[in-house]
Amino acid sequence: MINYVAPIIVRHGPGGVNPHANGARRVVDAIDGVPVTALLERHGSPVFVFSEGRLRAACRRVRAAFAAHYDDVQLAWSYKTNYLRAICRVFHQEGSWAEVVSDFEYEKARNLGIPGARIVFNGPNKSIAALERAVDEEALIQVDHFEELAALEAIAKQHSGPVRVALRISLDAGIRPVWSKFGFCLENGEAMRAVRTIAGSRGGLQLIGLHCHIGTCILAPEAYANAVRRLAGLAFEAGAAGFDIEYFNLGGGLPSGSTLHGAVFPARQTNPGLDVYARAIGETMSRETRRLRRKPRLFLETGRALVDDAGYLLTTVVANKTFPGGNAPAPSAWDPKGLVAPPSGTPVNGVIVDAGVHLLYTGAWYRFDVLPGREIAGPDIPTKLCGCLCMNIDVIREEVPLPPVRPGDPLVIHPVGAYNVSQSMQFIAYRPRVVLIDEQGGDHVIREKESLDYIEEMERLPAYLRCAGVGDARGAGRSSTGNDHE
Ligand SMILES: *Cc1c(COP(=O)(O)O)cnc(C)c1O
């Protein structure tokens, strides 16, 4: 008897059949001259590593690209993209202001010595206390909604002189889906209503800036030109309402070297390049703002494009595994007993590493490069890269070509500098050290590995739960064995 085998469709993972998806094989055996193996030895595995040289170079490249097309440009470092103090300090040294999106980030910038007047204050949930402080310290407050506008009007009544504010504008720049969460919608008239509200504050508030943040990893430079045109139209109308707009702020969104999962080619081969963005924005700014009474300054809140490529996660192979291949169909109506043999499929080669998706939040959208941290002989094999968490979803890459790595072999995951440190979570394991390599090749710890004390410091054990007995509820009152912190 010949068994009937039902046909199945196997979905190929990103990078599976496409020989170009990962680019040519490379090895990253050193970062800024410091051997990967030495970094792992000194700081443990896994470890985040940042290159100061790359941070500074990226910042200078963005500044130079925009300066070539517009003569009044100011960067404001997007704290949420990575708010470790050492990283922020490098960007501030390079001349960036701070861009913050919460009370916490505002405090962080002030704590690092940034004056209020060099802070751009965004975010949909600014407390009254933070708004009062920001007004006192002359921060650039970018208003998100009518409730915030009302709060600022109330604050302005206690204030000598007008409170200077900017409006966050959501607009259709041609990017899908439209990011409509931030600010006042241009297309439905809300933005103009906000301008009129400010005009109606009888000198309490003064409108000085317009802001938009159209998305992240914007691969179409023309979208920014669209945004500038729309903001310029609004600025012209605001002019009629009596306001001279001093600045346009185009938010962030410039792409880094990160490749989106669905992309055919790696980003480093397809990104349009900074100059194309700078030209689209700068030339449109110059042209479209000519009819305004003053030439506005251009702010950029570039996040990922400055920090992503400077960040690496070094990790170590823990184990090799072979996963069963194929997608076996579940027993179905026509084969309720499951008599039909499932398709065998080719087994999938896998490895477990000591880092996981709790450290790599952006892996949900981006296909990281995973490269050997030293030369490893042998042909590349499609490999499923699994993390250290006891979670089935903890897969860093469904399929990535790797040479035949063994336990103990170092791997380098890149680029991971944007968002992954600030969004990483403490879950199951301690979050690792973060290290900065300075421009002379010295390595510095900029965030320590977490410890049990650090994690439990915020916990409270109520008195009635203090007995240390295991499975013995009557043990209350027995001497503690050290679990008790109070
Ligand atoms: C997150 C954010 C940025 C930075 O965005 P990138 O895409 O990383 O450049 C800039 N501005 C605002 C308001 C943001 O929320």
The ligand as an SDF file (V2000), in Angstrom:
LIG
                    3D

 15 15  0  0  0  0  0  0  0  0999 V2000
   11.1990   58.3130   18.7960 C   0  0  0  0  0  0  0  0  0  0  0  0
   11.1730   59.7130   18.3350 C   0  0  0  0  0  0  0  0  0  0  0  0
   12.2150   60.2260   17.5630 C   0  0  0  0  0  0  0  0  0  0  0  0
   13.3720   59.3920   17.0530 C   0  0  0  0  0  0  0  0  0  0  0  0
   12.9310   58.6200   15.9850 O   0  0  0  0  0  0  0  0  0  0  0  0
   13.9530   57.7860   15.0610 P   0  0  0  0  0  0  0  0  0  0  0  0
   13.0250   57.0890   14.1030 O   0  0  0  0  0  0  0  0  0  0  0  0
   14.6740   56.8260   15.9360 O   0  0  0  0  0  0  0  0  0  0  0  0
   14.8570   58.7280   14.3770 O   0  0  0  0  0  0  0  0  0  0  0  0
   12.1610   61.5620   17.2400 C   0  0  0  0  0  0  0  0  0  0  0  0
   11.1380   62.3450   17.6250 N   0  0  0  0  0  0  0  0  0  0  0  0
   10.1050   61.8770   18.3580 C   0  0  0  0  0  0  0  0  0  0  0  0
    9.0250   62.7930   18.7610 C   0  0  0  0  0  0  0  0  0  0  0  0
   10.0870   60.5430   18.7240 C   0  0  0  0  0  0  0  0  0  0  0  0
    9.0470   60.0840   19.4210 O   0  0  0  0  0  0  0  0  0  0  0  0
  1  2  1  0
  2  3  1  0
  2 14  2  0
  3  4  1  0
  3 10  2  0
  4  5  1  0
  5  6  1  0
  6  7  2  0
  6  8  1  0
  6  9  1  0
 10 11  1  0
 11 12  2  0
 12 13  1  0
 12 14  1  0
 14 15  1  0
M  END
$$$$
